Amino acid sequence: VIVPQALLDRILPHVQKPARYTGGEWNSIVRDWDAYDVRVALVFPDVYEIGMSNLGLTILYDILNHQPGVLAERVFAPWVDMEGAMRAAGMPLFSLETRHALTDFDLIGLSLPYEQLFTNVLNLLDLAGLPVRAAERDEQHPSVVAGGAAAFNPEPMADFIDAFVLGEGEEVVLELVAALRATRGQGRDDRLRALAQIRGVYVPSLYAVRHRDDGTVAEVVPLVPEAPPRVVKRVVATLPPPVTRPIVPFLETVHNRAPIEIQRGCGRGCRFCHAGMVYRPVRERPVDEVVAAVEELVANTGFEEVALLSLSSSDHAGVERLVRELVARLGHTHLSISLPSLRIESVSVELMEQLQATGRRGGFTFAPEAATERLRAVINKPIPDGELLAVAEEVFRRGWKTIKLYFMIGQPTQTLDDVAAIVDLARRVRQMGRQTVGRRTQVNVGVSTFVPKPHTPFQWVPLADLGEIRAQIALLKERLRGPGLKLNWNDPQETLLEAVLARGDRRLGAVIHRAWELGARFDAWSEQFRFDVWRQAFGERGIHPDYYARRERPADETLPWDHLDPGVSNAFLWRDYQASLQGETRPACREQCTACGIVRVFREERASVADGAWVCPPV
Amino acid sequence: VDELHRLRVTFSKGEPIKYLAHLDLHRTWERTFRRAGLPVAHSKGYTPRPRFQMAAALPVGITGEAELLDVWLTEPLPPDAALGRLRASVPAGLRVLAAAEVPLNLPALQSQLRAAEYHAEIETAESPEAIQVRMDGLLDAVSLPRQRRHKGRWQTVDLRPRIHALSLAAQPVPGKVVLHMRLQASPEGAGRPDEVLDALGLMVSPHRVRRTRLVFVFDK
């Protein structure tokens, strides 16, 4: 089914940003539909501007469209106005490239980067005309496979998704395609069993979850021989070549720039950080490869900005040479080069200074996450106050006028004193700016609420009490004002939902389904988020959100995601959690291996590459 | 400062990209110039921007058949060479029709624009006669006050003096009418085709509007 342009033309004049729905961008790939035997819809369950900023989607689109016999097209969530118009017109969800209905594809590949997109997934399946529950779909329907950060605990979405991919998708996506080809014409059950045999793929319907009387998980057992008792995530031993022909969006997207990944994984070991634990090991892209790719990227896209992406840019061993070379080669071309995720250290300031020569001078962003040395030790992001202030001074001295500081509240062991210290620290930084530059300096403080995530050392800890969080925000609102100071914070109720879904189990499927029926969608959008709907859904399904979000989980409890293995072991996470309660820090991987488990689990992959390719020690 | 060169480019914005807003098209041109490797001059100051100007914003949903832009270059480039490079670098839906070097001292295109001509094809069961009656009413009116939202505030705009000409083409297909409009488009203000259609009670009917011509001072 192809959605006719004429029908679309009747709808689009009446919706916001109609170019979200028309495709045709530079470097988008439109294939001859009938000439391909495996057709993949890559679905990002949020609006175009957000989905188009996702690097994973960019990578998979490139790989699949260059695989013989395979085509891949993009699908994003229609905004609420477009959804209304589509439902009124009886128009199914369609792809941007050829406007085919989702049901025409063989594989629906969903990106699940965060939990607040869960209801959008149900909504998209429904808009496509597919049964929302996986058990109600049959072999006539496309396979629905999801991956991304939130897939490391996919249990709350187990009712709706056929298979989850754990970890990096570059290789496994081709194995999925092969499995679909091999099982063409066979029944749904055969197809699921074939998928379950792919390393890194978790087919939830092939496992039974047994609960104890107290409601906790007793065990998760495979129901068929094809399903492995533990599913270990996938990693690529060597980073594949970067995409140098990414799509150039017409619309202003969230990250409207050419992305290039300079490093994958982070070995800093911040204890709150999900990405830092699940994306290990740390692999650097060689400097020369990055430089060559940046030149190609600019020529192929015309982007005015290139972003050098990683979880901690200043950790890349060659970052100084990289920046020097890029500035030397491209500094005269009005190209701006951004380097997000810089650590608080003087080398960061020097790198930024060099890059500023190429383009505009915005603010300088640091994320100390906690305002006292004690709490920074607890979360394993140690940096002495003196060093932090010295770096801030350096930033001001070199001409920046704005510093953004990000903090979290509600972290384990945090007291009101730690929160009050945010005010003090922000004031001291601002004072530094006043002395160094003058009155026009600005310190913007961003505060978010800590959400305990699975597969991290804090996976056992409760989410902070809502009343406490509110008191902390109130304190900040009251004290963090005055010239040159600005505070931003987020709604603690949105945080509660994220916390429930992040560490939930399969019983939450009923709540998600009910919330969606009641109208929940775009839960990550403050103006769309409706906590009343979720409260009603929890109530009707007899589930208390605090059971998932605010319960201290004992060491011997089987966690709902224990059968899913990101390579970092639970034993390591527990040791690290205990160390945190003693205020003990742990060195970064680069300084000393902390035996997190990665090398043990991925011994073969480690052995297959050169000693310097991973930060992990050679085996 | 080196001598600059000014290139005037005629282009069309077609069906595939008619839903792009003006700012999106602006950004698309910036990136097209960069891909084409044109030696585009940049503005001075804190945030240097590529120097180019489009003659007139095209409303979202309307195609343009002969739009104009001027772009300033830091090096001379034969117009044919520029044309070739641009054609290889534009996204589908954007077509580069002509390029010519023009004197640097010409006034800005926007200041020279006077009117724009539109061709609107409307699906309607109404007879052309019935629509003609309403058109006559519109043209006979002394003023046609309309509310426009501008920068978050409502303001009243008189549509009547902005309609230079309005006529009905011979009916090509049953169930369709074709309207020709010539609307003011000058620094003093512009008439918008959707406002005319709305004033005629035709906005609800499915329609397709093309801007067929921009009329400049120098065209006369």
Interface residues (C-beta under 8 A of the other chain):
Chain A: Q5 A6 D9 R10 L12 P13 K17 P18 A19 Y21 T22 G24 E25 W26 V248 F250 L251 E252 V298 A299 N300 T301 G302 F303 E304 H334 G359 R360 R361
Chain B: E15 P16 I17 Y19 L20 A21 L23 D24 L25 R27 T28 E30 R31 T32 F33 R34 R35 G37 H42 Y46 T47 P48 P50 V60 G61 S89 P91 A92 G93 P206 R208
